Amino acid sequence: MPAIEFEKTLPSLGSGKLSESILREKALHIPESYIRVVKPQYLNDSIEQGTDLFYSTSLSNFNQLIEKHILEPQDDAFYYYKQKHHSGVELSGWIVGVDAYNYLEGSVKKHENTLIGKENRLIEHIRVLESMGEPVLLSQKLPVELKTIANQILENPISEITDEYNNIHQLWQVTDIETIHKVIAIFNQFDSLYIADGHHRVASASRFLIENKPLESEKGFMALVMDENELLIKPFYRLLKDIDESKLVDFLNYHEIRYTLTESKNIDLTQGNVLCVAKDYSLIIHLDISHDDLDAKEKLDVSRIEQLIFKELFQINDTSNDSRISFLRGDNPLDVVQDQLNQGSINLAFLFAPNTMQEIIDVADAGLIMPPKSTFIEPKLLTGMLIEDYR
């Protein structure tokens, strides 16, 4: 963990959470920033990701943090994590080691595919550093007993950090053997855990550990396990450009797809209702909820809109590879969408209710994969706040 005097400056939100410009500034101007370990190219534009120079520079920066006692070793422990989210809610869970075989054998279940190239780069990074700098996020319905145990240890956190979004990250260290054994006994009762965030890191860490750390005691990858009801799940909006939005209403009428014209865009959407916004109109598409013949993926609102409208009307057959579609995180204000419509940079936006965790579980249990950019799940964790050392 960071030494106490560096706990505010060493950890950081990473890629996908902060912009590249902010991360680059941190790397350049904060000597102890962990961004120098995960993104050494920000210090030298000649460093290309995935090259020998990338990995050697990353390792050198990591070793300097250890040699200068900026990072300090800890006793083996479990950790309890709590985030006071900027929205006012509290998100919490246990940071534990999960056996790599659980992922490869399928009891740690995924809902996204991974890219083998990205997996291999992450494996090499883990191999070079012999460490993992951020927990992955797993979920399951957790028993009340785990909350009871947590309440017994929640006095003074050993670490408390506020990030750029005013989320407060707190850690408690658990070294009491009796408490650890109680927690292990409870977790060992689960048949499965579900990946909420970090699919590539789960895959990469599991492969690395099984290939390089054969001893049973060394096969755990670091994971924050949270109750499924505490996760914040947000949708992604689908934004379409270079299409004729005027055809939509006629298409809906022709195919007898129910819809309601609306002037309001600040609508709390529920499953089965999709808000569609053009520059000159807004409407809510009401999807038929009777769809017993569909599988868990096909039942999703996103899947049904892509099948009913994107493919049939706009000939968008692959949303992961079509220049006419882009994605916007569902925590962005609707003004962002309206501005793009007014500027003409997009023609149509589709806004969805968040997927439920049960929908994600159903997809994972069926061995299926969610559509691209379906969910944005919080909490987002800090890189470098807690580091699992495999050396």
Buried (B, 14 or more C-beta within 10 A) or exposed (E): BBBEEBBEBBBBBBEEBBEEEBBBBBBEEBBBBBBBBBBBBBBEEEBEEEEEBBBEBBBEBBEBBBEEEBBEEBEEBBBBBBBBBEEEEEBBBBBBBBBBBBBBEEBBBBBBEBEEEBBEBBBBBBBBBBBBBBBBBBBBEBBEEBEEBBEEBEEEBBBBBEBEBEBBBBBBBBEEEEBBEBBEEBBEEBEBBBBBBBBBBBBBBBBBBBEEBEEEEEBBBBBBBBBBEBBBBBBBBBBBBEBEBEEBBEBBEEEEBEBEEBEEBEBEBEBBBBBBBBBEBBBBBEBEEEEEEEEBBBBBBBBBBBEBBBBEBBEBEEBEEBEBBBBBEBEEEBEEBBEBBEEEEBBBBBBBBBBBBEBBBBBBEEEBBBBBBBBBBBBBBBBBBBBBEBE
